[in-house]
Amino acid sequence: MDERSYADLVALCQFLPGPASSQVGMGVGIMRAGILGGIVSFIGFTLPSVLVLILFALLLKGNDMADTGWIHGLKIVAVAVVAHAIIGMAAKLTPDLKRKTIALLALVIMLIWQNVISQVVVIFLSAFVGFLLYKNEAADDQVRMKFPISRKSAVICLSSFFGLLIFLPILREISSLEWVALFDSFYRSGSLVFGGGHVVLPLLEREFVPTGWLTEEQFLAGYGAAQAVPGPLFTFAAYIGSVIDGWKGGLLATAAIFLPAFLLITGTLPFWDSLRRNPKIKGALMGVNAAVIGILIAAFYHPIWTSSVLGPTDFAFAAILFSMLVFWKLPPWIVVISGALGGFLTGMI
């Protein structure tokens, strides 16, 4: 690939919902060897972290370690990591007062109105507001590009994306099968994530913790562990699926949460030139990205902060881990190990 094509592919993946890094990998594979190339690229990019997180989930589940000190340390790691993510994303996604206001309203709605559909409503409302506020913004990229996917194949993929989004909840209600419910929850979570992998946290939390499929302690412990594993954060789904239904659940969760990303990248490649030149679509995306910040802050407060920072010692420990990540620029895996070790030591005091 030449540099221009790669940059345009990255821009497309930032435009779409889903894990941008994984979609770039899929896109590279598709441009090189078609749809099969995209599948192979996806497997190569995600399999290592998926296997590690499945093993971690099975170890945690088999030994009932959810209340141990090092698990609490991992939960405090999640505080530091999400705080860092929010600061970095807010600087890019809410640079002006209008987008800061959208983020604030999203935060207020998410905290006051907590149910399974609140995030979906916030995303669509923010898209509409962004469309109204930024519909006259000029497109800033006029370079044309081509992708080796026919428009017919693209339409099939896009139809499948929306069809599954509509059909899976219906099938879930009429079948009462657990694997259908799991697939539906992960598929919808993967379909509605804008702004980066951390945004999947509140979606997954609302799908699986209130329903009793796993506890907040299990959820946050896995999220902390996911920070130590190389690869896309979406592989956190493999951990959740494995806690619920063993390694088969982990593989099902991985396939379900990444499927929307694959269908979208394959379905939009031939239409990307016209999409990115449409200021109305660009404005709607700007509104959604601003709302993402509010959604993340709401998730940062609950469940992350409320279930992790239980006293002055936890707050001090979170501040140390945050400084290690932000000021000292240490790799995330070092911060995760430090969090687990610190939680183990403080738990013995």
C-alpha positions in Angstrom: 0.0 0.0 0.0 1.1 3.6 -0.6 1.0 6.1 2.2 -2.0 8.0 0.8 -4.2 4.8 0.6 -3.2 3.8 4.1 -4.1 7.3 5.4 -7.4 7.2 3.7 -8.2 3.8 5.1 -7.4 5.0 8.6 -9.7 8.0 8.0 -12.5 5.6 7.0 -12.1 3.5 10.1 -12.2 6.6 12.3 -15.4 7.5 10.6 -17.2 4.2 11.3 -18.4 2.8 14.6 -16.3 -0.1 15.9 -12.7 -0.8 16.8 -10.6 1.5 14.5 -7.4 -0.5 14.8 -9.0 -3.8 14.0 -10.9 -2.3 11.1 -7.6 -0.9 9.7 -6.2 -4.4 9.9 -9.3 -5.9 8.2 -9.1 -3.2 5.5 -5.5 -3.9 4.7 -6.3 -7.6 4.3 -9.3 -6.8 2.1 -7.2 -4.5 -0.1 -4.5 -7.1 -0.5 -6.5 -10.3 -0.9 -10.3 -9.5 -0.8 -12.7 -10.6 1.8 -10.7 -13.8 2.7 -7.7 -11.6 3.3 -9.7 -9.4 5.6 -10.8 -12.5 7.7 -7.2 -13.8 7.9 -5.9 -10.3 8.9 -8.6 -10.1 11.6 -7.6 -13.5 13.0 -3.9 -12.6 13.1 -4.5 -9.3 14.7 -6.9 -10.4 17.5 -6.2 -14.1 18.3 -3.2 -13.6 20.7 -5.1 -11.3 23.1 -8.3 -13.4 22.7 -6.5 -16.5 23.9 -4.8 -14.8 26.8 -8.1 -13.2 28.1 -10.0 -16.5 27.7 -7.3 -18.2 29.8 -7.5 -15.4 32.4 -11.3 -15.7 32.6 -11.1 -19.5 33.1 -8.5 -19.1 35.8 -10.5 -16.4 37.6 -13.7 -18.4 37.4 -12.2 -21.7 38.4 -10.5 -20.3 41.5 -13.1 -17.8 42.7 -10.5 -15.0 43.1 -12.9 -12.1 42.5 -12.5 -10.6 46.0 -8.7 -10.9 46.3 -6.4 -7.9 46.8 -4.8 -8.1 43.3 -8.2 -8.1 41.6 -9.0 -4.9 43.5 -5.7 -3.5 42.3 -6.8 -4.3 38.7 -10.0 -2.4 39.3 -8.0 0.7 40.4 -5.9 0.3 37.2 -9.2 0.7 35.3 -9.7 4.0 37.1 -6.3 5.3 35.9 -6.6 4.0 32.4 -10.1 5.3 31.7 -9.3 8.7 33.2 -6.3 8.9 30.8 -8.4 7.9 27.9 -11.1 10.5 28.6 -8.5 13.3 28.9 -6.9 12.4 25.6 -10.1 11.9 23.7 -11.8 15.0 25.1 -8.9 17.2 23.7 -9.6 15.9 20.2 -13.4 15.3 20.2 -14.6 18.4 22.1 -12.4 21.3 20.9 -15.1 23.9 20.9 -17.9 25.1 23.2 -20.8 23.5 21.2 -19.2 20.0 21.3 -18.4 20.5 25.0 -22.0 21.2 25.6 -23.1 18.1 23.7 -20.7 16.1 25.9 -22.1 17.7 29.1 -25.7 16.9 28.1 -24.8 13.3 27.2 -23.2 13.0 30.7 -26.2 14.3 32.5 -28.6 12.1 30.6 -26.5 9.0 31.1 -26.2 9.6 34.9 -29.9 10.4 35.4 -31.5 8.0 33.0 -29.7 4.7 33.5 -31.2 1.8 31.4 -30.2 -0.4 28.5 -31.4 2.1 25.8 -30.1 5.4 27.2 -26.8 5.2 25.3 -28.5 4.4 22.0 -30.8 7.4 22.4 -28.0 9.7 23.4 -26.0 8.7 20.3 -28.9 9.3 17.9 -29.8 12.6 19.5 -26.2 13.8 19.4 -26.0 12.8 15.7 -29.1 14.9 15.0 -27.7 17.9 17.0 -24.4 17.6 15.2 -26.1 17.5 11.9 -27.9 20.7 12.7 -24.9 22.5 14.1 -22.2 21.4 11.6 -24.1 20.7 8.4 -22.3 23.6 6.6 -18.8 22.5 7.5 -16.6 22.1 4.4 -15.0 18.8 3.6 -11.3 19.0 3.9 -10.1 16.0 1.8 -10.7 15.8 -1.9 -8.3 13.0 -2.9 -10.1 10.2 -4.7 -9.4 6.5 -4.0 -10.5 3.0 -5.1 -11.1 -0.2 -3.2 -11.3 -3.8 -4.6 -14.9 -4.4 -3.4 -17.9 -4.4 -5.7 -20.8 -2.2 -4.8 -23.0 -5.3 -4.9 -20.9 -7.0 -2.2 -20.9 -3.8 -0.2 -24.6 -3.5 -0.3 -25.0 -7.2 0.9 -22.6 -6.4 3.8 -24.4 -3.2 4.8 -27.8 -5.0 4.5 -26.5 -7.8 6.7 -25.2 -5.3 9.3 -28.6 -3.5 9.7 -30.6 -6.7 9.3 -28.8 -8.4 12.2 -29.1 -5.3 14.3 -32.9 -5.4 13.8 -33.4 -9.2 13.7 -31.3 -10.4 16.6 -33.3 -8.7 19.4 -36.5 -10.1 17.9 -34.9 -13.6 17.7 -33.7 -13.2 21.3 -37.2 -12.5 22.5 -38.9 -15.4 20.7 -36.2 -18.1 21.2 -35.0 -17.6 24.8 -31.7 -19.3 23.9 -28.7 -18.1 25.9 -26.3 -18.1 23.0 -28.7 -16.0 20.9 -28.9 -13.5 23.8 -25.1 -13.4 24.1 -24.6 -12.9 20.4 -27.2 -10.1 20.3 -25.7 -8.3 23.3 -22.1 -8.4 21.9 -23.3 -7.6 18.3 -25.2 -4.5 19.4 -22.3 -3.4 21.6 -19.9 -3.7 18.6 -22.3 -1.8 16.4 -22.8 1.3 18.5 -19.3 2.2 19.6 -17.9 5.5 18.4 -14.7 7.1 19.5 -12.4 4.3 20.5 -12.3 0.9 22.3 -12.9 2.4 25.8 -16.4 3.4 24.8 -17.4 -0.2 24.7 -17.1 -0.4 28.5 -20.4 1.3 29.4 -22.3 -0.7 26.7 -21.0 -4.0 27.9 -21.5 -3.1 31.5 -25.1 -2.3 30.9 -25.6 -5.5 28.9 -24.1 -8.0 31.4 -23.8 -6.6 35.0 -27.5 -5.6 35.7 -28.7 -8.9 34.1 -26.6 -10.9 36.5 -24.4 -12.6 33.9 -21.3 -11.5 35.8 -20.6 -9.2 38.8 -19.1 -5.8 38.7 -16.0 -7.2 40.4 -15.6 -9.8 37.6 -16.3 -7.1 35.0 -13.7 -4.6 36.2 -11.1 -7.2 36.9 -11.3 -8.4 33.3 -11.2 -4.8 32.1 -8.0 -4.2 34.1 -6.5 -7.4 32.7 -7.4 -6.4 29.2 -5.1 -3.3 29.5 -2.1 -5.6 30.0 -2.8 -7.6 26.8 -1.5 -6.4 23.5 -4.2 -6.0 20.9 -7.6 -4.3 20.5 -9.5 -3.5 23.6 -12.6 -5.1 22.0 -11.1 -8.5 22.9 -12.3 -7.8 26.4 -15.5 -9.5 25.0 -13.6 -12.8 25.0 -13.1 -12.5 28.7 -16.8 -11.7 29.4 -18.0 -14.6 27.1 -15.6 -17.0 28.9 -16.8 -16.0 32.3 -20.4 -16.7 31.2 -20.0 -19.9 29.2 -16.4 -21.0 29.1 -14.1 -20.9 26.1 -17.0 -21.5 23.7 -18.6 -18.4 25.0 -15.3 -16.5 24.6 -15.1 -17.4 20.9 -18.8 -16.6 20.4 -18.4 -13.2 22.0 -15.3 -12.4 20.0 -17.0 -13.2 16.7 -20.2 -11.3 17.6 -18.5 -8.1 18.8 -16.2 -7.9 15.7 -18.7 -8.9 13.1 -20.3 -5.4 12.8 -16.8 -3.9 12.2 -16.1 -6.4 9.4 -19.5 -5.8 7.8 -19.1 -2.1 8.0 -15.6 -1.8 6.6 -16.4 -4.2 3.8 -19.7 -2.4 3.1 -18.5 1.2 3.1 -15.2 0.9 1.2 -16.7 1.5 -2.3 -18.8 4.4 -1.0 -16.2 6.1 1.1 -15.3 8.9 -1.4 -18.9 10.2 -1.5 -19.5 9.7 2.2 -16.5 11.7 3.4 -17.4 14.6 1.1 -20.9 14.9 2.6 -20.8 17.7 5.3 -24.1 16.6 6.8 -22.8 13.1 7.6 -19.5 14.7 8.8 -21.5 17.0 11.1 -23.6 14.1 12.6 -20.4 12.2 13.3 -18.9 15.3 15.1 -22.0 15.3 17.4 -21.7 11.6 18.1 -18.0 11.9 18.9 -18.7 14.7 21.3 -21.4 12.6 23.1 -18.9 9.8 23.4 -17.0 11.9 26.0 -20.0 12.4 28.1 -20.8 8.7 27.9 -17.3 7.8 29.0 -17.3 10.2 31.9 -20.6 8.6 33.1 -19.1 5.2 32.9 -16.0 6.5 34.7 -18.2 7.5 37.6 -20.3 4.3 37.6 -19.3 1.5 37.7 -15.6 2.3 37.6 -15.1 4.9 40.4 -18.0 3.8 42.7 -16.8 0.2 42.9 -13.1 0.8 42.9 -12.2 3.8 44.9 -13.5 2.9 48.4 -11.3 5.2 50.5 -8.3 7.5 50.7 -5.8 4.7 50.2 -7.5 3.6 46.9 -7.6 7.3 45.7 -3.9 7.7 46.5 -3.1 4.4 44.7 -5.2 5.5 41.6 -3.3 8.8 41.5 0.0 7.0 41.5 -1.0 4.7 38.7 -2.4 7.6 36.7 0.9 9.5 37.1 2.8 6.4 36.0 0.7 6.3 32.8 0.4 10.0 32.0 3.4 11.7 33.4 6.1 9.1 33.5 4.9 7.5 30.2 5.3 3.9 31.4 3.9 1.1 29.2 0.3 0.0 30.2 1.5 -3.5 31.0 3.8 -2.1 33.7 1.0 -0.1 35.2 -1.3 -3.2 35.2 1.4 -5.3 37.0 2.0 -2.5 39.4 -1.7 -2.3 40.1 -2.1 -6.0 40.7 1.0 -6.1 43.0 -0.1 -3.0 44.9 -3.6 -4.3 45.4 -2.1 -7.6 46.7 0.1 -5.8 49.2 -2.5 -3.3 50.4 -4.9 -6.2 50.8 -2.5 -7.9 53.3 -2.2 -4.8 55.4 
